[in-house]
Amino acid sequence: MQTVELLDGEPERPHEDVLEAARSRRRLRWWLVGPAVLLVVVLGAVQWVLRSREEAQITRLAAVDGVVAQVDGPLDVRRRYSEADARLLFGSQGSELVRGADGSLTYEWRTDSGGDPLWSRQLLGPVPALAGALSVFGASRCEPDVGPDADVSSATRVVCLVTDGGVKTLDTDGSAELVAATTAFVEVLDTATGTPLAHWPAPSAQTFTLLGGQIVVGAAEQAADVFTSRAVLTGEIRWTHVVPIASGEVAADLTWRQIDASRAGELVALRTSTGDVQLVSADGQVVRDWSGDQGSSRGVEVDPTGRIILESWDAAGSETVTILTSDGHTSAVGTLQGALLSAQVDDGSVRLLLTTDQALHAWDPDTGSQRWSSTEVSGGASSVLVVRGHLYVLGSGGVAALDGRTGATLWRMRPDRGLMPAMLLTDAHHLLVGYEPSAGDAEPLLVAYDFEGGTEVSRAPYPDGIDHLAIWGGKLIGYGDASGELAELG
């Protein structure tokens, strides 16, 4: 048994030097342990901030046009598309002109890219000369009568040019036969019900475009290309523009003459059967005329800002682009070397106008002054993404990341032997490159890279039967040459 002694009065206080020693030991423990704890807290806070910032950047990038849904792990087929599904998927919104096996044409109205048509109307009955063709390429086309930036669903009428002619494909080997048109007419339909609003003849018409309540129709005649503006509902002629064609400049057979009319801002771009380009105002006045420039050919398009882009090629194949204002005058940017290259994804972090030839050229989009050029991607660039101040560029020689301000190379990646880079895309988390076989028995791959350093993160083979990739409506689409399969991947 242990004896416990009880003492009266206050307990004896420890000696002061003992207390001081204890306090010193506590202070020592704090100086040893405290900074380590603080370091852990600070590092954790920094990691949280960086992680939050990265997640915010991913969220912002995921909302940019052209970015696909996250690709995580093996590439799988999420949905297979039938031929009818594919037509809806890749067709024009609300503008489906369907050709029957008997050569007939039916217009189906939709306000989105899926689902059953809200209504349909046959525009052309059976055409025996076109029956049984694998496909038919011809002038027949329908276009909702709205402005270039308007929602298709806001259209109140649809304008169609219908002919019974065209080039029909006879076999999978590409053999074709030209079927001359015997009739051509314009039909206008109400988008609410499909009820016909107008029907009038358009002899020899090969092309049309809509502009401010009028339709400009183009037809090739023996000694001229004739473009005529008419009132959409009555067909009443407003003006006629004739481009003379000298004998011997083009084929005598009118059915082989190719002309085109398209909208360019508030102007109409006309391409003649000799390949010349003119810009014409809404009242039929010639604003710009590049006819007779031997050894050159041109094309016209409109960029998202409404500026008109004139692309020119000389006899040697060298290309330039001229930036015009929406009324057809030369802008401050002027003429630039190379072919215009538009970014498939652009998060707005760098404002540049890009062109490509044997190098990638970056220009000030307001003044046309050159910012930089890069030959890092051999053979010129075929596609580019603008993300977080950097340009990710695809060319035949591989992929390169460039600083958007200086053009300096940040990193580059060359393909594996037997593979060539064919597709550049992003799911907001990584840079994705689709590689296709160039030789041997290599298999196509989708490879993910880290944006900052180009480190490979993952690689996934394409599903069986899929040879190529495309992007449509934010979806990753795969298709096969031999199988003819079209599928959504993820």
C-alpha positions as a printed Julia matrix, in Angstrom:
490×3 Matrix{Float64}:
   0.0    0.0      0.0
   1.27   3.44    -0.95
   1.2    6.07     1.75
  -0.06   9.51     0.79
   0.87  12.44     2.96
  -1.6   15.3      3.21
  -0.15  18.76     3.95
  -1.92  21.72     5.4
  -1.61  25.21     3.87
  -0.58  26.34     0.34
   1.4   23.96    -1.81
   4.99  24.74    -2.31
   5.59  26.9     -5.46
   8.1   25.65    -8.0
  11.3   27.52    -8.19
  11.26  30.42   -10.69
  14.11  28.98   -12.75
  12.1   25.79   -13.29
   9.16  27.8    -14.68
  11.43  29.76   -16.98
  12.92  26.55   -18.33
   9.45  25.22   -19.09
   8.52  28.43   -20.88
  11.71  28.25   -22.91
  10.92  24.7    -23.98
   7.44  25.8    -25.14
   8.9   28.7    -27.11
  11.43  26.33   -28.69
   8.69  23.89   -29.69
   6.72  26.78   -31.32
   9.73  27.99   -33.31
  10.36  24.46   -34.47
   6.77  23.45   -35.19
   5.03  26.78   -35.87
   6.77  27.69   -39.16
   6.16  24.2    -40.56
   2.45  24.46   -39.73
   2.33  27.94   -41.24
   4.09  26.7    -44.39
   1.54  23.91   -44.8
  -1.32  26.39   -44.4
   0.19  28.84   -46.91
   0.93  26.1    -49.47
  -2.59  24.76   -49.09
  -4.03  28.23   -49.65
  -1.83  28.77   -52.73
  -2.85  25.4    -54.18
  -6.51  26.23   -53.54
  -6.15  29.59   -55.31
  -4.34  27.99   -58.27
  -6.87  25.19   -58.48
  -9.77  27.66   -58.32
  -8.16  29.83   -60.98
  -7.58  26.82   -63.25
 -11.17  25.65   -62.79
 -12.43  29.14   -63.63
 -10.29  29.22   -66.79
 -11.61  25.81   -67.82
 -15.2   26.94   -67.26
 -14.7   30.09   -69.35
 -12.96  28.2    -72.15
 -15.62  25.48   -72.22
 -18.2   28.15   -73.15
 -16.24  29.29   -76.25
 -17.52  28.21   -79.68
 -15.68  25.21   -81.11
 -14.76  23.63   -77.76
 -15.95  20.02   -77.46
 -17.25  18.25   -74.37
 -14.58  16.82   -72.08
 -12.78  13.8    -73.48
 -11.78  11.69   -70.51
 -10.42   8.2    -71.02
 -10.9    5.88   -74.02
 -12.77   7.16   -77.08
 -16.17   5.47   -77.17
 -19.1    5.71   -79.56
 -21.87   7.57   -77.76
 -24.33   7.63   -80.64
 -24.41   6.21   -84.16
 -26.08   8.24   -86.92
 -28.16   6.88   -89.75
 -28.0    8.49   -93.19
 -31.12  10.51   -92.36
 -29.63  11.56   -89.01
 -26.43  12.64   -90.73
 -28.35  14.79   -93.18
 -30.06  16.54   -90.3
 -26.87  16.84   -88.29
 -24.8   18.45   -91.03
 -27.6   20.11   -92.98
 -28.48  23.78   -92.84
 -30.73  24.74   -89.97
 -34.32  24.96   -91.21
 -33.21  24.41   -94.8
 -33.49  20.78   -95.85
 -34.08  20.13   -99.53
 -34.47  16.39   -99.84
 -34.1   14.56  -103.16
 -36.06  11.37  -103.56
 -34.87   8.22  -105.31
 -37.12   9.17  -108.25
 -35.35  12.53  -108.67
 -38.1   14.55  -106.98
 -37.39  17.43  -104.55
 -39.17  18.03  -101.24
 -38.49  20.86   -98.84
 -38.67  20.11   -95.1
 -38.81  22.97   -92.59
 -37.1   22.65   -89.23
 -36.02  25.3    -86.76
 -33.32  23.09   -85.22
 -31.01  20.3    -86.31
 -33.13  17.41   -85.12
 -36.63  16.09   -84.77
 -39.42  15.71   -87.28
 -40.07  18.49   -89.8
 -42.75  20.99   -88.84
 -44.03  20.71   -92.4
 -42.86  19.58   -95.83
 -43.8   20.47   -99.4
 -42.87  18.83  -102.69
 -41.35  21.4   -105.04
 -40.52  19.15  -107.98
 -42.1   15.91  -109.07
 -40.24  12.81  -110.31
 -37.37  13.48  -112.76
 -36.62  10.24  -114.66
 -33.25  11.56  -115.86
 -32.1   11.96  -112.23
 -33.71   8.84  -110.79
 -31.47   6.26  -109.14
 -28.45   8.58  -108.77
 -26.25   8.2   -105.71
 -26.23  11.98  -105.42
 -27.1   15.03  -107.5
 -25.21  18.31  -107.56
 -27.28  21.1   -109.02
 -28.55  24.65  -108.69
 -31.64  23.77  -106.65
 -31.42  25.42  -103.23
 -33.62  26.97  -100.54
 -32.69  29.89   -98.31
 -34.6   31.43   -95.37
 -35.17  35.14   -96.06
 -33.33  36.62   -93.07
 -30.16  38.64   -92.56
 -26.79  36.9    -92.25
 -26.7   37.24   -88.44
 -30.39  36.58   -87.76
 -31.79  33.43   -86.19
 -33.21  31.14   -88.88
 -36.31  30.55   -86.76
 -37.21  34.25   -87.15
 -37.67  33.88   -90.93
 -41.23  34.36   -92.19
 -40.57  32.97   -95.66
 -38.23  30.65   -97.51
 -37.09  31.29  -101.07
 -36.22  28.34  -103.32
 -34.63  28.09  -106.75
 -35.69  24.79  -108.3
 -34.39  23.17  -111.5
 -34.64  19.68  -112.94
 -31.01  19.6   -114.04
 -27.74  18.75  -112.33
 -24.69  16.52  -112.27
 -25.63  13.06  -111.06
 -23.16  10.64  -109.53
 -23.68   7.2   -110.96
 -21.29   5.01  -108.99
 -18.98   5.0   -105.99
 -16.02   5.37  -108.38
 -17.1    8.98  -108.93
 -18.36   8.64  -112.5
 -20.91  11.36  -113.24
 -23.31  12.52  -115.92
 -24.55  16.02  -116.68
 -28.33  16.37  -117.0
 -29.34  19.66  -118.67
 -32.19  21.55  -117.03
 -35.46  21.91  -118.9
 -37.14  24.1   -116.32
 -36.16  26.51  -113.56
 -38.39  28.54  -111.26
 -38.49  30.41  -107.97
 -40.93  29.32  -105.27
 -41.54  31.25  -102.04
 -43.02  29.44   -99.02
 -44.53  30.65   -95.75
 -42.45  29.29   -92.86
 -45.47  28.92   -90.56
 -47.4   26.47   -92.75
 -45.43  25.83   -95.94
 -48.13  27.56   -97.97
 -46.82  28.84  -101.33
 -46.61  32.64  -101.41
 -45.2   33.02  -104.91
 -44.15  31.02  -107.97
 -42.51  32.5   -111.06
 -40.21  31.24  -113.85
 -36.46  31.84  -113.82
 -35.19  30.52  -117.18
 -31.59  29.22  -117.22
 -31.04  30.29  -113.58
 -27.96  28.73  -111.97
 -27.53  30.72  -108.77
 -29.26  33.2   -106.47
 -28.84  35.22  -103.3
 -31.17  37.33  -101.15
 -30.6   40.95  -100.22
 -33.05  43.38   -98.64
 -36.32  42.05  -100.0
 -34.92  41.24  -103.43
 -33.49  38.14  -105.04
 -30.5   38.35  -107.37
 -30.62  35.51  -109.91
 -27.71  34.58  -112.18
 -27.93  32.87  -115.58
 -25.33  32.07  -118.24
 -26.24  33.16  -121.76
 -24.33  32.62  -124.98
 -22.32  35.86  -124.97
 -22.75  37.04  -121.37
 -23.42  36.21  -117.77
 -26.61  37.96  -116.72
 -27.49  38.83  -113.12
 -31.0   40.11  -112.5
 -32.54  41.57  -109.37
 -36.23  40.8   -108.91
 -38.89  41.39  -106.29
 -39.12  38.2   -104.24
 -42.92  37.82  -104.37
 -43.72  39.07  -107.88
 -40.56  38.4   -109.89
 -40.69  42.0   -111.13
 -37.29  43.07  -112.51
 -35.55  45.86  -110.57
 -32.21  45.91  -112.38
 -30.08  43.79  -114.71
 -26.29  43.55  -114.74
 -24.68  42.05  -117.85
 -21.07  40.81  -117.93
 -19.98  40.21  -121.57
 -18.13  36.98  -122.27
 -15.87  36.95  -125.33
 -16.06  34.01  -127.68
 -13.49  31.34  -126.78
 -13.09  32.43  -123.14
 -15.35  29.65  -121.87
 -16.95  26.45  -123.13
 -19.65  26.98  -125.71
 -21.92  24.53  -123.87
 -23.85  26.7   -121.41
 -24.51  23.77  -119.08
 -20.83  23.73  -118.11
 -20.69  27.45  -117.3
 -20.24  28.04  -113.55
 -21.38  31.37  -112.1
 -22.24  32.44  -108.57
 -24.03  35.19  -106.66
 -23.59  35.5   -102.9
 -24.25  38.09  -100.24
 -21.24  40.08   -98.99
 -22.43  42.36   -96.21
 -24.77  44.86   -97.86
 -23.34  44.05  -101.29
 -23.65  41.17  -103.74
 -20.5   39.31  -104.79
 -20.72  38.06  -108.37
 -18.39  35.43  -109.81
 -18.56  35.16  -113.57
 -18.01  32.06  -115.69
 -14.47  33.33  -116.45
 -13.66  33.41  -112.71
 -13.75  37.21  -112.4
 -15.23  38.82  -109.29
 -17.34  41.96  -108.97
 -19.05  43.61  -106.01
 -22.42  45.15  -106.81
 -24.59  47.38  -104.59
 -28.24  46.7   -103.73
 -29.28  49.02  -106.58
 -27.11  47.27  -109.17
 -24.12  49.62  -109.26
 -20.65  48.07  -109.6
 -18.64  48.98  -106.49
 -15.49  46.94  -107.17
 -14.47  45.17  -110.38
 -11.52  42.8   -110.7
 -12.38  41.62  -114.22
  -9.66  41.11  -116.77
  -6.78  40.63  -114.31
  -5.01  37.85  -116.18
  -3.41  35.03  -114.24
  -5.36  35.7   -111.05
  -8.44  34.22  -109.44
 -10.41  35.48  -106.46
 -12.93  34.55  -103.84
 -15.0   36.63  -101.44
 -16.19  35.95   -97.9
 -17.39  37.99   -94.93
 -15.78  37.8    -91.51
 -17.74  37.9    -88.21
 -17.22  41.67   -87.93
 -18.92  42.29   -91.28
 -15.74  43.11   -93.19
 -15.42  41.71   -96.7
 -12.39  39.47   -97.3
 -11.1   39.27  -100.86
  -8.78  36.29  -101.43
  -6.54  36.37  -104.51
  -4.29  33.77  -106.13
  -1.79  34.53  -108.89
  -0.61  32.17  -111.62
   2.24  30.93  -109.41
  -0.15  30.02  -106.59
   0.88  32.85  -104.25
  -2.06  34.12  -102.21
  -2.96  37.46  -100.67
  -6.0   38.74   -98.78
  -7.44  42.24   -99.03
  -9.65  43.51   -96.21
 -12.55  45.66   -97.38
 -15.13  47.59   -95.41
 -18.76  46.43   -95.54
 -19.44  48.94   -98.35
 -16.6   47.55  -100.5
 -13.87  50.12   -99.9
 -10.34  49.09   -98.94
  -9.95  49.2    -95.17
  -6.97  50.48   -93.18
  -5.69  46.91   -93.01
  -5.2   46.76   -96.79
  -3.61  43.73   -98.49
  -1.77  41.06   -96.55
   0.53  38.22   -97.58
  -0.79  34.65   -97.35
  -4.15  32.95   -97.03
  -6.52  33.98   -94.27
  -6.43  31.58   -91.3
  -9.35  31.75   -88.86
  -9.01  30.22   -85.41
 -11.37  27.3    -84.73
 -11.34  28.3    -81.07
 -10.61  31.87   -79.98
 -11.06  32.89   -76.34
 -10.3   36.54   -77.15
  -7.07  36.62   -75.15
  -5.08  37.88   -78.18
  -6.36  40.11   -81.0
  -4.61  39.1    -84.21
  -5.37  38.69   -87.88
  -3.63  35.54   -89.1
  -2.52  34.5    -92.56
  -0.47  31.52   -93.68
   1.75  30.49   -96.58
   5.11  28.87   -95.85
   5.0   30.72   -92.55
   2.37  31.9    -90.08
   1.94  35.69   -90.13
   0.28  37.72   -87.36
  -1.06  41.2    -88.16
  -2.7   43.99   -86.2
  -6.42  43.56   -87.03
  -7.03  47.34   -87.07
  -4.0   48.69   -88.94
  -2.56  45.73   -90.84
   0.92  46.26   -89.38
   2.84  43.01   -88.98
   3.29  41.81   -85.41
   5.43  38.72   -86.12
   6.0   35.71   -88.39
   6.84  32.14   -87.47
   8.2   29.3    -89.6
   7.98  26.88   -86.69
   5.29  24.78   -88.39
   6.71  23.53   -91.69
   4.57  23.88   -94.78
   2.39  26.56   -93.22
  -0.43  26.26   -90.72
  -3.64  24.39   -91.46
  -5.49  25.18   -88.22
  -4.99  27.22   -85.06
  -6.49  27.66   -81.6
  -6.15  30.86   -79.54
  -6.19  29.98   -75.83
  -4.93  31.96   -72.8
  -2.68  34.24   -74.81
  -1.05  31.42   -76.75
  -1.52  30.13   -80.3
  -1.6   26.36   -80.81
  -0.81  25.7    -84.45
  -1.2   22.55   -86.53
   0.86  21.88   -89.65
   2.11  18.91   -91.62
   5.23  18.78   -89.45
   3.46  18.67   -86.1
   2.04  20.98   -83.45
   3.61  24.11   -81.98
   2.65  26.45   -79.15
   3.52  30.11   -79.8
   3.4   33.2    -77.61
   0.57  35.32   -79.0
   2.37  38.61   -78.36
   5.79  37.79   -79.81
   5.41  34.62   -81.87
   8.15  32.95   -79.82
   7.99  29.16   -79.75
   6.99  27.82   -76.34
   7.06  24.14   -77.25
   6.55  21.88   -80.23
   5.54  18.28   -80.75
   6.44  16.1    -83.73
   4.22  13.12   -84.62
   5.18   9.49   -84.1
   6.57   7.71   -87.12
   3.78   6.62   -89.46
   1.33   9.23   -88.17
   0.41  12.71   -89.37
  -1.44  15.41   -87.41
  -4.86  15.87   -88.98
  -7.11  17.53   -86.4
  -6.56  20.16   -83.7
  -9.16  20.72   -80.99
  -9.69  21.23   -77.27
 -12.08  20.11   -74.57
 -11.03  23.08   -72.36
  -8.95  20.77   -70.17
  -6.25  19.81   -72.67
  -5.03  20.41   -76.19
  -6.2   17.48   -78.33
  -4.6   16.32   -81.59
  -6.06  13.72   -83.91
  -3.35  11.72   -85.67
  -4.05   9.64   -88.78
  -1.85   7.0    -90.47
   0.55   8.29   -93.1
   2.31   4.99   -93.74
   2.54   1.4    -92.55
   0.06  -0.12   -90.16
  -0.19   2.77   -87.71
  -3.55   3.26   -86.01
  -5.27   6.65   -85.69
  -4.96   8.22   -82.24
  -6.37  11.12   -80.25
  -3.58  12.48   -78.03
  -4.09  14.96   -75.16
  -1.34  17.44   -74.28
  -0.88  19.84   -71.38
  -1.42  23.41   -72.56
   1.58  24.9    -70.79
   4.43  22.5    -71.46
   3.14  20.18   -74.17
   3.51  17.13   -71.93
   1.52  14.17   -73.2
  -1.32  13.44   -70.81
  -3.08  10.54   -72.53
  -3.67   8.84   -75.87
  -6.69   6.94   -77.11
  -7.16   4.96   -80.34
 -10.14   5.78   -82.54
 -13.05   3.3    -82.22
 -13.19   0.51   -84.79
 -14.42   1.7    -88.18
 -13.58   5.37   -87.49
 -10.8    6.97   -89.55
 -11.35  10.73   -89.21
 -12.61  13.31   -86.74
 -14.72  16.45   -87.14
 -16.43  18.93   -84.83
 -20.09  19.81   -85.22
 -22.23  21.73   -82.76
 -19.77  21.17   -79.92
 -19.75  17.42   -80.53
 -16.79  15.26   -81.51
 -17.85  13.4    -84.65
 -16.05  10.4    -86.13
 -16.52   8.89   -89.57
 -15.07   5.99   -91.49
 -13.98   5.71   -95.13
 -14.72   2.04   -95.62
 -17.56   1.6    -93.15
 -19.35   4.84   -94.0
 -20.13   5.06   -90.28
 -20.86   8.42   -88.68
 -20.91   8.59   -84.9
 -20.67  10.93   -81.94
 -17.6   10.14   -79.85
 -16.7   10.88   -76.26
